[in-house]
């Protein structure tokens, strides 16, 4: 065991001599150690102690809803063993009971999944009252007890774990329980901030498509992200999309973003880039004329509802609006290419423009059988931006003023100078 682990147990043993306290490492740290994965964060449960004893031993109280303390040396969190009781709907509808007589088994029983309901004592012995090790070996995500149904956040967490542990399946009885939770309206009580928190974490997992597959399988996706859920079953032109189904395409795009190690802003933009295809009038399918603007409108509503951070919303909007133009930019002349750069605010925000191009590459390569296809627009548009950035706009504006130009005509002169620079820099580009 690591130094932090030993330090925690040494301090705990000193208190145990006076109050009978026992400390256990629990949850994800135990799970990841058994899987042979790096242990990032350690969680601890304290059995047989009172808050007063914890403070007397030097721990700092930080918990608001239930007693949680920071270790005086490691600053890791130590929570008193507790039970919980459902008192209302949603994530906040609980009361907690923490007392010296609460056992470790009672504390573990309230946890979400069996693989997260294991503990380890100071000698490294595994305490596994609910079969977590068996499910870990069988690669199964299974709820610990019927109490799983009392907290709708657990649906999101399980879906996120499916995206992280890509070879795990969801136990049939757990999926049935999740469906009942959705039918009973528990998911409708989720607060936007928690939905976004779990969604963002799931998007950053190795295979984010699995999160959405699980949410869709239990019916939660239609309640949380109806704009995304309605994409399944929507056809696309097979000559552009061999996978045809828009929902399947979206899953390929998200997994491509993960394989390219894209940041959260890019992954969220990928999630939202084709929302408008879910509202395409049936009489024009499988074509999706005007879906870009419909995507922007749906995206704005989604972001407002989930209180999505500004940087994610802004990138997603420009990707939804412009990804079709980026894909076709190889057909553009220099003036049209500069107009695209201007619409994307590439001169003021070149880093965001690079993120937009990465999202567009994920979109282009997120197609069945085309995952390894090079994406030419990305290096071409970056080269165009570099060439246009080389234009000294102050000098162009000064020369325009000397010719008697004003206002919009100065802006046009700058645009033309950038177009000439792009034409000179890119091979095969016609003169503006």
C-alpha positions in Angstrom: 0.0 0.0 0.0 1.1 3.6 -0.6 2.3 6.1 1.9 -1.0 8.0 2.1 -2.8 4.8 2.9 -0.4 3.8 5.7 -0.5 7.3 7.1 -4.3 7.3 7.3 -4.3 3.9 9.1 -1.6 4.9 11.6 -3.6 7.9 12.7 -6.8 5.9 12.9 -5.2 3.3 15.1 -4.1 6.0 17.6 -7.7 7.0 17.9 -9.0 3.5 18.0 -7.3 3.0 21.4 -9.6 5.6 23.0 -12.9 5.3 20.9 -12.9 2.0 19.2 -12.6 3.6 15.8 -11.8 1.5 12.6 -10.9 2.9 9.2 -11.5 1.3 5.9 -10.6 2.3 2.3 -13.8 1.9 0.3 -15.3 2.3 -3.1 -13.4 3.2 -6.3 -10.0 3.0 -4.8 -10.6 -0.7 -3.9 -12.2 -1.4 -7.2 -9.4 0.1 -9.3 -6.7 -1.6 -7.3 -8.3 -5.0 -7.9 -8.5 -4.1 -11.6 -4.8 -3.2 -11.7 -5.6 0.4 -12.5 -3.9 3.5 -11.0 -5.7 4.6 -7.8 -6.3 8.4 -8.2 -8.5 9.2 -5.2 -8.9 7.3 -2.0 -12.2 7.4 0.0 -12.3 6.3 3.6 -15.1 5.2 6.0 -14.8 5.5 9.7 -16.7 3.0 11.9 -17.3 3.5 15.6 -16.4 7.1 16.1 -18.3 10.3 16.8 -17.7 13.8 15.2 -16.3 15.0 18.5 -13.7 12.2 18.5 -12.7 13.0 14.9 -12.1 16.6 15.7 -10.2 15.7 18.9 -7.9 13.5 16.7 -7.1 16.5 14.5 -9.5 15.9 11.6 -11.1 19.0 10.0 -14.9 18.8 9.5 -16.1 19.7 5.9 -19.3 17.8 5.4 -22.6 19.8 5.2 -25.1 17.0 4.7 -23.3 14.3 6.7 -20.1 14.1 8.8 -17.0 14.2 6.5 -13.5 15.1 7.7 -10.1 15.9 6.2 -7.1 13.9 7.4 -4.6 16.3 9.1 -1.7 15.1 7.0 -3.0 13.7 3.7 -6.1 16.0 3.4 -8.0 12.9 2.2 -11.7 12.7 3.0 -12.9 10.4 5.9 -16.7 10.0 6.2 -18.4 8.5 9.2 -20.2 5.3 8.4 -23.8 6.2 7.7 -27.2 4.9 6.5 -29.7 6.9 4.4 -33.4 7.1 4.1 -35.5 8.3 1.2 -37.7 11.3 2.2 -38.5 12.9 -1.2 -38.0 12.8 -5.0 -34.7 13.3 -6.7 -31.1 13.6 -5.7 -31.6 15.7 -2.6 -34.5 13.7 -1.1 -32.6 11.9 1.6 -31.9 12.0 5.3 -28.7 10.5 6.7 -27.9 8.8 10.0 -24.3 8.6 11.1 -23.5 7.1 14.5 -20.9 4.9 16.1 -23.3 1.9 15.9 -23.5 2.0 12.1 -21.6 -1.0 10.7 -19.4 -1.1 7.7 -21.9 -3.5 6.0 -24.7 -1.0 6.5 -22.6 1.8 5.0 -21.7 -0.4 1.9 -25.3 -1.4 1.4 -26.3 2.1 0.5 -23.8 2.3 -2.3 -24.7 2.2 -6.0 -22.9 -0.8 -7.6 -21.5 -4.0 -6.1 -18.1 -3.2 -7.6 -18.1 0.1 -5.6 -19.3 -1.6 -2.4 -16.1 -3.3 -1.3 -13.7 -2.2 1.4 -10.2 -2.9 2.6 -9.0 -2.9 6.2 -5.6 -1.7 7.5 -4.1 -5.2 6.9 -5.2 -5.1 3.3 -8.0 -7.7 3.8 -10.9 -7.4 1.4 -14.4 -6.9 2.9 -16.9 -7.8 0.2 -20.4 -8.5 1.6 -22.3 -8.0 -1.7 -20.4 -9.9 -4.3 -18.4 -7.0 -5.8 -15.3 -9.1 -6.6 -17.4 -11.7 -8.4 -19.0 -9.0 -10.5 -15.7 -7.4 -11.1 -14.3 -10.7 -12.5 -17.5 -11.3 -14.5 -17.4 -7.7 -15.9 -20.9 -6.9 -14.7 -22.4 -3.6 -13.5 -25.0 -4.6 -10.9 -26.9 -2.6 -8.2 -26.2 -3.4 -4.6 -29.8 -3.3 -3.3 -33.3 -1.9 -4.3 -32.2 1.3 -2.7 -30.5 2.0 -6.0 -33.9 3.2 -7.2 -34.0 6.0 -4.7 -31.4 8.1 -6.3 -31.8 8.9 -10.1 -28.2 10.2 -10.3 -27.2 6.5 -10.1 -28.6 5.9 -13.6 -26.2 8.6 -14.9 -23.3 7.2 -12.9 -23.9 3.6 -14.1 -24.0 4.9 -17.7 -20.8 6.7 -17.1 -19.1 3.6 -15.7 -20.2 1.7 -18.9 -18.3 4.3 -20.9 -15.3 3.9 -18.7 -15.2 0.1 -18.3 -15.9 -0.7 -21.9 -16.0 -4.5 -21.5 -18.5 -4.5 -18.7 -22.2 -5.2 -19.3 -25.2 -4.1 -17.3 -27.0 -6.8 -15.3 -30.4 -7.5 -16.6 -32.1 -6.9 -13.3 -30.3 -3.6 -12.9 -31.5 -2.4 -16.4 -35.0 -3.4 -15.5 -34.8 -1.4 -12.3 -33.5 1.6 -14.1 -36.4 1.4 -16.6 -38.9 1.4 -13.6 -37.2 4.4 -12.2 -37.7 6.3 -15.5 -41.3 5.2 -15.7 -41.9 6.4 -12.1 -40.5 9.9 -13.0 -37.4 9.8 -10.8 -35.2 11.0 -13.7 -37.5 14.1 -14.1 -36.4 15.2 -10.6 -32.7 15.5 -11.5 -31.2 18.9 -11.1 -29.5 20.4 -14.2 -26.1 20.9 -12.6 -25.8 17.2 -11.7 -27.0 16.1 -15.1 -24.3 18.2 -16.8 -21.7 17.1 -14.3 -22.3 13.4 -15.1 -22.7 14.0 -18.8 -19.4 15.9 -19.0 -17.6 13.2 -17.1 -19.1 10.5 -19.3 -18.1 12.4 -22.5 -14.5 12.2 -21.3 -14.5 8.5 -20.8 -12.7 6.1 -23.3 -15.9 5.1 -25.1 -18.6 7.7 -24.5 -21.1 6.1 -26.9 -21.7 3.4 -24.3 -23.1 6.0 -21.9 -25.7 7.0 -24.4 -26.5 3.4 -25.3 -27.2 2.6 -21.6 -29.3 5.8 -21.1 -31.3 5.0 -24.2 -31.8 1.3 -23.2 -33.4 2.3 -20.0 -35.4 5.2 -21.4 -33.5 7.9 -19.6 -32.1 9.6 -22.7 -35.5 10.6 -23.9 -36.1 12.4 -20.6 -32.7 14.0 -20.2 -31.7 14.7 -23.8 -34.7 14.3 -26.0 -32.9 16.2 -28.8 -30.3 13.5 -28.9 -32.7 10.5 -28.4 -34.8 11.3 -31.4 -31.8 10.9 -33.8 -32.0 7.1 -33.7 -34.0 5.8 -36.7 -33.5 9.0 -38.7 -32.0 8.0 -42.1 -29.2 9.8 -44.0 -28.0 9.6 -47.5 -26.0 6.3 -47.8 -23.6 7.8 -50.3 -22.4 10.2 -47.5 -23.2 8.0 -44.5 -22.7 4.3 -45.0 -24.1 3.7 -41.5 -27.3 5.5 -42.6 -28.8 5.9 -39.1 -28.1 9.3 -37.6 -28.0 8.0 -34.0 -25.4 5.4 -35.0 -23.4 8.1 -36.8 -23.4 10.2 -33.6 -22.1 7.4 -31.6 -19.2 6.8 -34.1 -18.4 10.6 -33.9 -18.3 10.6 -30.1 -16.0 7.6 -30.1 -13.8 9.2 -32.7 -13.5 12.2 -30.5 -12.4 10.0 -27.7 -9.8 8.2 -29.8 -8.4 11.6 -30.9 -8.3 12.6 -27.2 -10.4 15.7 -27.9 -11.1 18.1 -25.0 -14.6 18.3 -23.4 -15.6 21.3 -25.5 -15.0 19.4 -28.7 -16.8 16.3 -27.5 -19.8 18.3 -26.5 -19.8 20.0 -29.9 -19.7 16.6 -31.5 -22.7 15.5 -29.4 -24.8 18.5 -30.6 -23.6 19.0 -34.2 -26.5 17.2 -35.9 -29.4 17.8 -33.5 -31.5 19.3 -36.3 -31.6 16.1 -38.3 -34.1 14.8 -35.7 -36.6 17.4 -36.8 -36.1 17.1 -40.6 -39.6 17.0 -42.3 -40.3 13.5 -43.4 -41.0 14.5 -47.0 -37.4 15.5 -47.6 -35.6 12.6 -45.9 -33.0 11.2 -46.3 -31.7 14.7 -47.2 -31.5 17.2 -44.3 -31.7 20.6 -45.9 -31.5 23.3 -43.3 -30.6 21.0 -40.4 -27.7 23.3 -39.4 -29.9 26.2 -38.3 -32.3 23.8 -36.6 -29.4 22.3 -34.8 -28.3 25.7 -33.5 -31.9 26.4 -32.2 -32.1 23.0 -30.5 -28.6 23.4 -29.0 -29.5 26.7 -27.5 -32.5 25.2 -25.7 -30.5 22.2 -24.5 -27.7 24.4 -23.1 -30.1 26.7 -21.3 -31.9 23.8 -19.8 -28.7 22.0 -18.5 -26.8 25.3 -17.8 -23.9 24.2 -20.1 -20.7 26.3 -19.6 -20.2 29.1 -22.0 -17.1 27.7 -23.7 -18.9 24.5 -24.5 -22.0 26.2 -25.8 -20.2 28.7 -28.0 -18.0 26.0 -29.7 -21.0 23.7 -30.2 -22.9 26.5 -31.8 -20.3 27.4 -34.4 -19.7 23.7 -35.2 -23.4 23.1 -35.6 -23.7 26.1 -37.9 -20.6 25.7 -40.0 -19.6 22.0 -40.1 -21.1 21.5 -43.5 -19.2 24.5 -45.0 -16.0 23.2 -43.4 -16.5 19.8 -45.1 -17.0 21.5 -48.5 -14.3 24.1 -48.1 -12.1 22.4 -50.6 -14.5 23.7 -53.3 -14.2 27.3 -52.0 -12.3 30.1 -53.7 -10.1 32.4 -51.6 -12.8 35.0 -50.9 -15.3 32.3 -49.7 -12.6 30.7 -47.5 -11.9 34.1 -45.8 -15.6 34.6 -45.3 -15.7 31.2 -43.5 -12.8 32.2 -41.3 -14.6 35.5 -40.5 -17.9 33.8 -39.6 -16.0 31.4 -37.3 -14.3 34.4 -35.6 -11.0 32.6 -36.4 -8.9 35.8 -36.4 -9.9 36.7 -32.8 -10.2 33.2 -31.5 -7.8 30.9 -33.4 -7.6 28.3 -30.7 -11.4 27.8 -30.8 -11.2 27.6 -34.6 -8.7 24.7 -34.2 -11.1 23.0 -31.8 -13.9 23.5 -34.3 -11.8 21.8 -37.1 -11.1 18.9 -34.7 -14.8 18.5 -34.2 -15.4 18.6 -37.9 -12.8 15.9 -38.4 -14.5 13.7 -35.8 -17.7 14.2 -37.7 -16.2 13.3 -41.1 -14.3 10.2 -39.7 -17.2 9.1 -37.5 -18.7 7.2 -40.4 -18.9 3.4 -40.9 -15.7 2.2 -42.7 -14.3 5.8 -43.1 -12.6 6.0 -39.6 -9.1 6.2 -41.1 -9.8 8.5 -43.9 -7.6 11.6 -43.9 -9.5 14.9 -43.3 -8.1 17.4 -45.8 -10.1 20.5 -44.8 -8.4 20.7 -41.4 -4.8 21.3 -42.5 -6.0 23.4 -45.5 -8.1 25.8 -43.4 -5.3 26.1 -40.8 -2.9 27.0 -43.6 -5.4 29.5 -44.9 -5.8 31.1 -41.5 -2.0 31.4 -41.1 -1.7 33.1 -44.5 -4.6 35.5 -43.7 -3.1 36.3 -40.3 0.0 37.4 -42.0 -1.8 40.4 -43.5 -1.0 43.6 -41.6 -4.5 44.9 -41.2 -3.3 48.2 -39.8 -1.3 48.9 -42.9 -4.2 47.9 -45.2 -6.5 50.2 -43.2 -4.0 53.1 -43.5 -3.7 52.7 -47.2 -7.5 52.5 -47.6 -7.9 55.7 -45.6 -5.4 57.4 -47.8 -7.6 56.4 -50.8 -10.6 58.0 -49.2 -12.3 54.8 -48.1 -14.3 54.6 -44.9 -16.2 52.2 -42.7 -17.4 49.1 -44.4 -15.1 49.8 -47.5 -12.0 49.6 -45.2 -13.3 46.2 -43.9 -13.7 45.1 -47.5 -10.2 46.1 -48.3 -8.9 44.0 -45.4 -11.0 41.1 -46.6 -9.6 41.3 -50.1 -6.0 41.5 -48.8 -6.6 38.4 -46.8 -8.1 36.6 -49.8 -5.0 37.5 -51.9 -2.8 36.1 -49.2 -4.8 32.9 -49.0 -4.7 32.5 -52.8 -0.9 33.0 -52.8 -0.3 30.5 -50.0 -2.5 27.5 -51.1 -1.6 25.5 -54.1 -4.3 25.3 -56.8 -6.2 28.2 -55.3 -7.5 30.6 -58.0 -6.7 34.3 -57.7 -9.5 36.3 -56.0 
